[in-house]
Amino acid sequence: MIVREPAALIPAPPPADELSPIRALVLDSVHSVHSKRAYGRALDDFLTWYRAGHVPFSRAAVQQYRAALEGQGLAPSSINVRLAAVRKLASEAAENGLLAPELAAGIARVKGARRLGVRAGNWLTKEQAQSLLNAPDPGTLKGTRDRAILGILLGCGLRRSEIAALTVEHIQQRESRWVIVDLIGKGNRVRTVPVPAWVKIQIDRWTGTAIIRQGRLLRPLNKGGVVWGEAITEKVVWWVVREYAGMLGLPALAPHDLRRTCARLCRAAGGELEQIHFLLGHASTVMTPEWLPVRRRLVLLHTRHLPYITLACYGKLSYRFFDS
C-alpha cells in the first residue's frame, strides 16, 4: 500500500492591513515621479476596494477588480496601469513572505484590458502652428519668454518636465550646430536634441532681455512682468500653451500635443523614423509610429519642417513653415 504525503497547504492571503506597508515598497521600486503618483493612486483605490469586498487577495480577486474597473467605463490604458500596480503589489508581498508564491504567480498572469486600435491624439497643422508661435507679444518680457517656450515645444519636441529642467548650459554648439546636450528625459534616458536656428533666436532674445547667463533657462515672472524666481514648473508650461491656444479657439490643446505636432511635421517633411525616435526620446521604436501617419514614406531630414523667420512690419518676428 502506497502512503502519500499530504499536499502542502497554501498560506491564506494576507488581510488588507498587512498589504498597506507593502505599498511603500512598491513605490520605492519605481523611479519616475509620475509613475510613483500613478501607482500610489492605483494602490490606494485597490486597497479601498479590497477592504470593502472582504475577498482574499488572489487571482480571482484581481479578475473581479478588473471587471469592476471595466464597469466604471475606464479606458484600457487606465485599467492596465492599475493592474500593473496590483501585480507589483503581489510580487512585493510574495518577496516579503506575506503572500504565497503560487498566488503571486497567478495574479501576475491576470490579463489586462484589450485596446483595439490606436488613438489618433491631437496635433496642429502648419498654419495653426504658425499662428500659435506668433500669438505671444514679443514687445513684453512675458511674450518673449512664452515664444521661447512654444518654440522649444514645436521645434525640439521636448516634454513639459524637460523644458522646466532646461538650463543655459544644456545649449551648446556641436559641429557648427546648436543642440541641447545630454538632456535627461523620461526614464532617465539621455539624448541630444538639435535646436533649429529660429528656436535659438527666440531663446537668445529671452536670455538677452531677461539677462540670464547661467542656471535654469526659463524663469517665472511676477504680475509686473519681472523675473521672480529661479525656475518655472511644469504647470507654467501647461498654462502658457492653454493661454495662447484659447486665443486661437483651441481650448483642448495641451503641451504634449505640440510634441506630437513636431513629430508629425517632421514626418510630413520626409523625416526618417529613426531620427524622429531619437528626437522624441521614446523608449522603444514601437511607440513612435503610433504618433505618425502610416501611409507615408520616410526619406529626408526631419529639420525640413522647421520655419524660417521673416521680418514683419514694426520689427516683429513672424514665422512661416516651408514645404519640402
PAKETOR-701575 format. One line per 10 residues: for each residue x, y, z of N, C-alpha, C. Coordinates in pm, whole numbers, plus 50000, padded with zeros to 5 digits. Example, Ala and Ser with C-alpha at 12.3 -4.5 7.8 and 13.67 -1.06 7.14 Angstrom:
BEGIN
51319:49431:50780:51230:49550:50780:51320:49670:50780 | 51285:49775:50708:51367:49894:50714:51290:50003:50787 .
***
This chain:
BEGIN
50085:49880:50000:50000:50000:50000:50089:50125:50000 | 50059:50213:49908:50140:50335:49895:50075:50445:49979 | 50153:50502:50066:50104:50612:50151:50157:50743:50094 | 50067:50832:50057:50105:50962:50001:50107:51069:50110 | 50207:51152:50100:50213:51263:50195:50109:51367:50158 | 50053:51432:50257:49953:51536:50228:50016:51652:50153 | 49940:51708:50059:49990:51822:49981:50016:51941:50071 | 50117:52018:50034:50150:52137:50113:50037:52238:50102 | 49999:52290:50216:49890:52386:50219:49941:52524:50179 | 49863:52592:50098:49898:52729:50057:49853:52824:50166 .
49941:52909:50218:49901:53002:50323:49786:53091:50279 | 49705:53127:50377:49591:53214:50348:49640:53351:50303 | 49571:53416:50210:49611:53550:50167:49608:53648:50283 | 49696:53747:50281:49703:53842:50392:49584:53938:50390 | 49546:53990:50507:49441:54092:50511:49492:54224:50455 | 49400:54315:50431:49437:54443:50369:49533:54523:50454 | 49520:54513:50589:49607:54590:50676:49753:54548:50663 | 49777:54420:50629:49914:54374:50612:49969:54412:50474 | 49881:54438:50378:49926:54480:50245:49963:54628:50240 | 49906:54707:50330:49930:54851:50327:50078:54887:50338 .
50157:54824:50429:50300:54858:50434:50376:54822:50306 | 50326:54723:50230:50392:54684:50106:50379:54794:50001 | 50280:54879:50016:50258:54989:49922:50384:55074:49910 | 50448:55105:50024:50570:55186:50020:50682:55116:49944 | 50691:54983:49957:50795:54910:49884:50771:54915:49734 | 50644:54910:49693:50611:54919:49551:50652:55056:49495 | 50621:55161:49568:50654:55296:49521:50804:55318:49518 | 50876:55256:49611:51022:55270:49611:51087:55199:49493 | 51017:55103:49435:51075:55026:49325:51065:55096:49191 | 50987:55205:49181:50975:55281:49056:51049:55412:49073 .
51106:55463:48965:51192:55581:48973:51122:55710:48931 | 51032:55701:48835:50968:55822:48784:50870:55879:48886 | 50871:56012:48898:50777:56079:48988:50634:56055:48942 | 50613:56057:48811:50479:56035:48757:50432:55892:48782 | 50523:55795:48769:50486:55656:48797:50453:55636:48944 | 50530:55700:49031:50501:55691:49175:50361:55743:49205 | 50327:55856:49144:50196:55914:49169:50084:55825:49115 | 50104:55771:48994:50002:55685:48934:49987:55554:49012 | 50099:55493:49050:50094:55368:49126:50034:55390:49264 | 50070:55503:49327:50015:55531:49460:49864:55543:49458 .
49812:55615:49360:49667:55629:49350:49601:55496:49316 | 49664:55419:49226:49606:55289:49189:49602:55194:49308 | 49707:55192:49389:49709:55102:49505:49613:55148:49613 | 49598:55278:49631:49500:55328:49728:49359:55286:49689 | 49327:55298:49561:49194:55258:49513:49174:55107:49530 | 49277:55028:49499:49263:54883:49511:49247:54841:49656 | 49327:54897:49746:49317:54859:49886:49183:54899:49946 | 49129:55013:49901:48995:55052:49946:48891:54952:49899 | 48901:54912:49773:48809:54810:49720:48829:54676:49790 | 48953:54642:49818:48986:54512:49881:48929:54504:50022 .
48937:54613:50097:48883:54613:50233:48731:54601:50231 | 48667:54668:50136:48521:54667:50132:48465:54536:50079 | 48541:54466:49995:48489:54347:49932:48499:54221:50015 | 48591:54220:50115:48609:54104:50201:48638:53978:50120 | 48725:53991:50018:48765:53876:49937:48914:53854:49957 | 48962:53730:49952:49106:53705:49967:49184:53758:49848 | 49308:53797:49873:49395:53852:49769:49445:53735:49684 | 49384:53718:49570:49416:53605:49483:49389:53646:49339 | 49414:53551:49249:49389:53575:49107:49243:53607:49082 | 49153:53534:49149:49010:53557:49132:48971:53697:49178 .
49033:53745:49287:49002:53879:49337:49047:53986:49239 | 49166:53968:49180:49217:54068:49086:49133:54068:48958 | 49089:53951:48915:49000:53946:48799:48867:54015:48829 | 48819:53997:48951:48696:54064:48991:48716:54216:48994 | 48834:54257:49040:48865:54400:49044:48874:54457:48902 | 48933:54381:48810:48939:54427:48671:48800:54445:48613 | 48709:54351:48643:48571:54363:48596:48504:54488:48655 | 48537:54519:48781:48480:54639:48843:48531:54765:48774 | 48659:54766:48737:48715:54881:48667:48651:54898:48529 | 48631:54786:48460:48567:54793:48329:48424:54843:48342 .
48358:54805:48453:48222:54853:48476:48214:55002:48500 | 48325:55061:48545:48328:55206:48566:48350:55283:48436 | 48374:55210:48326:48394:55276:48197:48533:55334:48177 | 48632:55286:48253:48768:55338:48238:48830:55291:48107 | 48921:55370:48055:48990:55335:47932:49083:55216:47957 | 49110:55135:47854:49201:55021:47872:49337:55060:47929 | 49391:55174:47886:49522:55216:47938:49516:55244:48088 | 49407:55305:48135:49392:55332:48278:49379:55202:48357 | 49302:55108:48302:49286:54979:48370:49419:54906:48378 | 49496:54907:48270:49622:54835:48268:49725:54895:48363 .
49724:55027:48380:49814:55089:48476:49780:55043:48617 | 49652:55036:48648:49611:54994:48782:49641:54846:48805 | 49622:54765:48703:49654:54623:48718:49805:54602:48733 | 49883:54682:48664:50029:54672:48678:50072:54701:48822 | 50008:54800:48884:50039:54831:49024:49999:54716:49115 | 49885:54654:49089:49840:54541:49171:49935:54422:49154 | 49978:54395:49032:50074:54285:49010:50204:54311:49086 | 50248:54436:49085:50370:54472:49158:50348:54454:49308 | 50229:54486:49356:50196:54467:49497:50204:54319:49535 | 50150:54233:49449:50155:54089:49476:50298:54039:49476 .
50380:54088:49383:50519:54044:49376:50597:54083:49501 | 50578:54208:49546:50648:54253:49666:50597:54179:49790 | 50467:54150:49795:50413:54075:49908:50471:53935:49914 | 50489:53871:49799:50548:53738:49796:50695:53742:49836 | 50766:53845:49792:50907:53857:49828:50927:53877:49978 | 50828:53935:50044:50838:53963:50187:50764:53860:50273 | 50724:53750:50211:50664:53641:50287:50521:53661:50330 | 50453:53761:50273:50314:53786:50309:50216:53717:50214 | 50264:53666:50104:50177:53603:50005:50251:53482:49947 | 50176:53373:49930:50236:53253:49873:50282:53278:49730 .
50398:53226:49691:50446:53247:49553:50347:53197:49448 | 50271:53091:49481:50172:53040:49386:50063:53143:49360 | 50019:53211:49466:49916:53314:49449:49971:53434:49371 | 50095:53472:49403:50155:53585:49332:50171:53554:49184 | 50210:53430:49151:50224:53392:49011:50089:53394:48939 | 49985:53352:49009:49851:53356:48948:49805:53499:48922 | 49834:53589:49015:49797:53730:48996:49876:53791:48881 | 50003:53752:48867:50085:53806:48758:50032:53766:48622 | 49958:53656:48615:49906:53608:48486:49770:53666:48451 | 49716:53752:48535:49588:53816:48504:49606:53907:48382 .
49527:53886:48282:49539:53963:48158:49483:54103:48176 | 49545:54197:48107:49497:54333:48110:49383:54355:48012 | 49331:54478:48010:49222:54511:47919:49276:54528:47778 | 49204:54479:47681:49246:54490:47542:49217:54629:47488 | 49314:54681:47413:49294:54809:47346:49286:54784:47197 | 49173:54812:47139:49151:54789:46996:49175:54920:46920 | 49271:54917:46829:49301:55037:46752:49399:55127:46827 | 49433:55239:46763:49528:55336:46818:49462:55473:46820 | 49468:55539:46933:49410:55673:46943:49491:55771:46859 | 49420:55857:46787:49488:55950:46697:49557:56063:46773 .
49501:56103:46887:49558:56216:46959:49523:56347:46894 | 49589:56454:46936:49561:56588:46887:49691:56652:46838 | 49683:56731:46732:49800:56798:46679:49756:56918:46598 | 49851:57001:46556:49824:57122:46480:49870:57106:46336 | 49806:57180:46249:49854:57191:46112:49968:57294:46109 | 50037:57304:45996:50144:57402:45984:50091:57544:46005 | 49973:57572:45951:49915:57705:45965:49880:57736:46109 | 49824:57637:46180:49790:57656:46321:49915:57674:46405 | 50020:57597:46374:50145:57610:46448:50205:57749:46428 | 50196:57799:46306:50246:57933:46278:50170:58037:46358 .
50038:58024:46363:49956:58119:46439:49987:58113:46587 | 50008:57993:46638:50038:57979:46780:50173:58042:46814 | 50273:58025:46728:50404:58084:46752:50399:58236:46750 | 50311:58293:46669:50301:58438:46658:50207:58500:46760 | 50139:58418:46841:50039:58470:46935:50101:58553:47048 | 50210:58512:47114:50266:58593:47222:50319:58727:47171 | 50306:58831:47254:50352:58965:47218:50502:58976:47244 | 50583:58991:47140:50729:58999:47160:50773:59131:47223 | 50681:59226:47238:50716:59353:47299:50719:59348:47450 | 50677:59238:47511:50678:59223:47656:50773:59110:47694 .
50820:59114:47819:50909:59008:47866:50837:58875:47872 | 50711:58878:47913:50632:58753:47919:50613:58695:47779 | 50583:58782:47682:50565:58734:47546:50693:58676:47488 | 50806:58737:47522:50936:58686:47474:50964:58547:47533 | 50937:58533:47662:50958:58402:47725:50863:58298:47668 | 50737:58335:47650:50637:58240:47602:50666:58197:47458 | 50721:58288:47376:50760:58248:47241:50873:58145:47245 | 50963:58162:47340:51071:58064:47354:51015:57928:47397 | 50920:57928:47488:50860:57802:47534:50788:57732:47420 | 50705:57805:47347:50631:57745:47236:50726:57698:47126 .
50833:57775:47102:50930:57735:47000:51001:57606:47036 | 51038:57590:47163:51105:57467:47207:51011:57348:47197 | 50884:57369:47229:50786:57261:47219:50767:57217:47075 | 50752:57313:46984:50723:57280:46845:50847:57244:46764 | 50961:57304:46799:51080:57282:46720:51170:57171:46770 | 51164:57144:46901:51252:57043:46961:51177:56922:47014 | 51045:56933:47031:50966:56820:47075:50992:56777:47218 | 51025:56872:47307:51054:56838:47445:50926:56819:47526 | 50937:56745:47635:50828:56728:47730:50824:56847:47825 | 50711:56862:47898:50699:56971:47994:50809:56966:48099 .
50832:56847:48154:50933:56832:48259:51072:56865:48206 | 51099:56831:48079:51230:56859:48021:51250:57009:47999 | 51144:57078:47961:51154:57224:47943:51177:57291:48077 | 51106:57247:48180:51120:57308:48312:51261:57288:48367 | 51325:57176:48333:51459:57146:48384:51571:57196:48293 | 51536:57257:48181:51637:57300:48084:51722:57414:48141 | 51853:57406:48120:51944:57509:48168:52016:57574:48050 | 52077:57688:48079:52156:57757:47977:52272:57671:47932 | 52331:57596:48027:52446:57513:47996:52411:57396:47904 | 52284:57358:47898:52243:57249:47810:52263:57284:47661 .
52253:57412:47628:52254:57455:47488:52398:57485:47448 | 52451:57403:47360:52590:57414:47316:52598:57393:47165 | 52714:57422:47111:52739:57402:46969:52815:57272:46947 | 52768:57195:46849:52836:57073:46807:52839:57072:46654 | 52959:57070:46598:52976:57071:46453:52901:57188:46389 | 52920:57306:46448:52861:57431:46398:52709:57431:46402 | 52648:57348:46488:52503:57346:46503:52470:57353:46650 | 52361:57423:46680:52317:57433:46819:52236:57310:46856 | 52266:57256:46973:52197:57136:47021:52175:57149:47172 | 52078:57073:47221:52059:57056:47366:52134:56930:47404 .
52241:56944:47477:52334:56835:47504:52297:56760:47632 | 52300:56627:47623:52284:56540:47740:52158:56574:47820 | 52048:56585:47749:51920:56610:47814:51870:56481:47880 | 51838:56487:48009:51788:56371:48081:51636:56374:48076 | 51578:56276:48008:51434:56274:47988:51364:56167:48069 | 51254:56122:48019:51172:56023:48087:51248:55893:48102 | 51238:55832:48220:51309:55709:48246:51459:55727:48255 | 51504:55852:48282:51646:55885:48293:51723:55854:48164 | 51653:55853:48052:51722:55833:47924:51785:55965:47879 | 51910:55956:47836:51987:56074:47796:51989:56084:47644 .
51964:56202:47592:51969:56222:47447:52016:56364:47417 | 52056:56387:47293:52095:56519:47246:51998:56561:47137 | 51942:56682:47152:51835:56728:47064:51883:56847:46982 | 51869:56844:46849:51907:56960:46767:51812:57078:46791 | 51869:57197:46791:51791:57320:46812:51787:57396:46680 | 51670:57412:46619:51661:57490:46494:51706:57634:46516 | 51751:57698:46410:51804:57834:46421:51698:57931:46471 | 51572:57913:46425:51467:58007:46467:51433:57990:46615 | 51448:57869:46667:51428:57849:46811:51541:57913:46890 | 51665:57899:46840:51780:57960:46907:51767:58111:46912 .
51713:58172:46807:51694:58317:46806:51597:58359:46916 | 51489:58282:46932:51392:58314:47037:51452:58295:47177 | 51532:58190:47193:51598:58168:47321:51693:58283:47352 | 51769:58329:47251:51864:58438:47271:51792:58568:47304 | 51678:58592:47241:51602:58714:47270:51554:58711:47415 | 51512:58594:47462:51466:58582:47600:51580:58600:47699 | 51690:58528:47679:51802:58537:47772:51866:58676:47771 | 51867:58740:47653:51923:58875:47646:51837:58977:47716 | 51706:58967:47700:51615:59062:47763:51608:59040:47913 | 51602:58914:47956:51592:58882:48098:51727:58878:48168 .
51835:58893:48092:51972:58891:48145:51996:58760:48221 | 51984:58649:48149:52008:58517:48206:52135:58461:48143 | 52234:58433:48225:52362:58386:48175:52392:58242:48217 | 52329:58194:48322:52354:58059:48370:52234:58010:48449 | 52234:57881:48480:52123:57825:48556:52005:57791:48466 | 51890:57783:48527:51769:57746:48453:51742:57846:48342 | 51704:57794:48227:51683:57880:48110:51557:57963:48122 | 51448:57902:48165:51318:57969:48170:51282:57999:48316 | 51245:58124:48341:51220:58170:48478:51077:58219:48494 | 51022:58211:48615:50888:58266:48640:50890:58418:48644 .
50775:58478:48618:50759:58623:48619:50649:58660:48717 | 50663:58775:48782:50556:58822:48870:50452:58898:48788 | 50353:58952:48855:50244:59020:48785:50291:59146:48714 | 50403:59200:48759:50457:59318:48693:50544:59286:48574 | 50556:59156:48541:50636:59116:48426:50785:59117:48452 | 50824:59100:48579:50965:59099:48617:51003:58957:48658 | 51126:58916:48623:51173:58783:48660:51171:58769:48811 | 51107:58661:48858:51088:58641:49001:51099:58492:49032 | 51218:58449:49069:51239:58307:49098:51346:58249:49008 | 51379:58124:49037:51490:58058:48969:51447:57958:48862 .
51324:57909:48868:51284:57804:48773:51132:57799:48762 | 51084:57772:48642:50941:57751:48623:50907:57605:48655 | 50780:57578:48671:50732:57442:48694:50665:57390:48567 | 50631:57263:48568:50561:57204:48454:50426:57271:48433 | 50364:57317:48541:50234:57383:48531:50241:57513:48451 | 50354:57582:48463:50370:57706:48386:50368:57677:48237 | 50438:57573:48196:50437:57534:48055:50295:57499:48011 | 50223:57428:48096:50084:57390:48066:49999:57514:48042 | 50006:57611:48134:49920:57728:48123:49961:57821:48009 | 50087:57824:47976:50131:57904:47860:50065:57851:47733 .
50068:57719:47716:50006:57660:47597:49855:57683:47599 | 49791:57662:47712:49646:57679:47719:49604:57824:47695 | 49685:57919:47740:49652:58060:47722:49644:58098:47575 | 49749:58065:47499:49754:58107:47359:49670:58016:47270 | 49653:57891:47310:49564:57803:47235:49420:57851:47247 | 49384:57901:47366:49249:57956:47383:49224:58075:47294 | 49327:58156:47271:49311:58271:47181:49281:58228:47039 | 49331:58110:47001:49312:58060:46865:49190:57969:46854 | 49113:57957:46962:48995:57871:46958:49028:57724:46969 | 49138:57692:47039:49179:57552:47058:49191:57524:47207 .
49081:57526:47280:49089:57514:47427:49138:57380:47477 | 49129:57275:47395:49169:57142:47439:49316:57112:47412 | 49391:57206:47357:49531:57182:47322:49617:57175:47447 | 49707:57076:47453:49797:57056:47566:49941:57057:47517 | 50039:57076:47607:50180:57076:47564:50220:56949:47490 | 50170:56835:47531:50208:56710:47464:50159:56707:47320 | 50051:56782:47291:50003:56790:47154:50101:56865:47064 | 50175:56959:47120:50277:57029:47041:50395:56937:47015 | 50424:56852:47109:50529:56750:47088:50487:56654:46976 | 50360:56618:46974:50309:56532:46867:50309:56609:46734 .
50278:56738:46740:50283:56821:46619:50423:56824:46560 | 50523:56838:46645:50662:56837:46599:50692:56707:46524 | 50650:56594:46582:50677:56465:46519:50606:56451:46384 | 50482:56496:46378:50405:56479:46255:50453:56573:46145 | 50496:56693:46181:50551:56784:46081:50686:56732:46030 | 50762:56671:46119:50886:56608:46075:50857:56496:45975 | 50758:56417:46007:50722:56305:45919:50670:56356:45784 | 50586:56459:45790:50529:56513:45666:50636:56569:45574 | 50747:56618:45633:50856:56672:45552:50955:56565:45507 | 50927:56439:45543:51012:56330:45499:51115:56283:45599 .
51098:56318:45726:51193:56275:45828:51191:56125:45847 | 51306:56067:45875:51316:55924:45893:51264:55885:46032 | 51209:55766:46041:51152:55717:46165:51256:55714:46277 | 51377:55672:46245:51482:55663:46347:51518:55801:46401 | 51522:55901:46313:51551:56037:46357:51444:56089:46450 | 51319:56066:46415:51208:56113:46499:51209:56040:46632 | 51245:55912:46629:51253:55834:46752:51355:55894:46849 | 51473:55929:46798:51574:55989:46885:51536:56131:46924 | 51470:56203:46836:51426:56339:46868:51332:56340:46987 | 51236:56247:46988:51135:56242:47094:51184:56172:47220 .
51285:56087:47206:51336:56017:47323:51247:55905:47370 | 51178:55837:47277:51093:55725:47313:51179:55606:47358 | 51123:55526:47450:51195:55409:47499:51204:55301:47391 | 51106:55295:47303:51103:55191:47201:51058:55251:47068 | 51111:55196:46960:51069:55241:46827:50926:55197:46795 | 50871:55109:46875:50733:55065:46853:50637:55179:46882 | 50673:55266:46977:50583:55375:47017:50578:55487:46915 | 50691:55516:46851:50699:55632:46763:50600:55625:46645 | 50586:55511:46574:50492:55510:46461:50347:55536:46500 | 50312:55514:46627:50174:55540:46670:50141:55688:46665 .
50243:55773:46666:50220:55917:46660:50210:55968:46516 | 50241:55885:46420:50264:55933:46284:50166:55872:46186 | 50141:55939:46072:50062:55878:45965:50131:55752:45916 | 50055:55651:45882:50115:55521:45850:50138:55499:45701 | 50086:55582:45615:50099:55557:45471:50184:55663:45403 | 50295:55698:45471:50388:55794:45413:50529:55737:45420 | 50609:55758:45316:50745:55705:45312:50841:55806:45376 | 50932:55757:45461:51027:55843:45529:51157:55847:45451 | 51199:55968:45411:51320:55972:45330:51421:56079:45372 | 51374:56200:45407:51467:56311:45421:51485:56352:45566 .
51564:56456:45589:51592:56503:45723:51469:56561:45788 | 51459:56540:45922:51340:56587:45993:51337:56739:46003 | 51450:56807:45989:51454:56951:46007:51389:57028:45894 | 51344:56959:45790:51285:57031:45677:51149:57090:45710 | 51090:57053:45824:50962:57113:45859:50980:57245:45931 | 51105:57281:45966:51126:57394:46055:51094:57526:45985 | 51045:57623:46060:51008:57751:45999:51129:57840:45975 | 51116:57931:45882:51218:58033:45867:51157:58165:45912 | 51240:58258:45946:51196:58382:46009:51200:58495:45908 | 51095:58572:45904:51091:58690:45819:51062:58811:45906 .
51115:58922:45868:51097:59045:45944:50969:59113:45897 | 50872:59120:45986:50744:59181:45953:50749:59329:45989 | 50638:59395:45972:50632:59537:46000:50655:59563:46149 | 50705:59680:46183:50732:59723:46320:50838:59635:46388 | 50917:59563:46307:51027:59486:46364:50987:59360:46438 | 50861:59317:46427:50817:59196:46496:50851:59074:46413 | 50879:58966:46481:50914:58842:46413:50789:58759:46388 | 50777:58708:46269:50669:58615:46238:50731:58491:46176 | 50656:58381:46177:50710:58255:46133:50625:58196:46021 | 50693:58131:45928:50622:58056:45825:50693:57925:45801 .
50619:57819:45789:50678:57689:45761:50695:57674:45611 | 50810:57621:45569:50827:57597:45426:50810:57450:45396 | 50755:57423:45279:50729:57286:45238:50855:57225:45179 | 50853:57091:45173:50965:57021:45110:50951:57025:44959 .
***
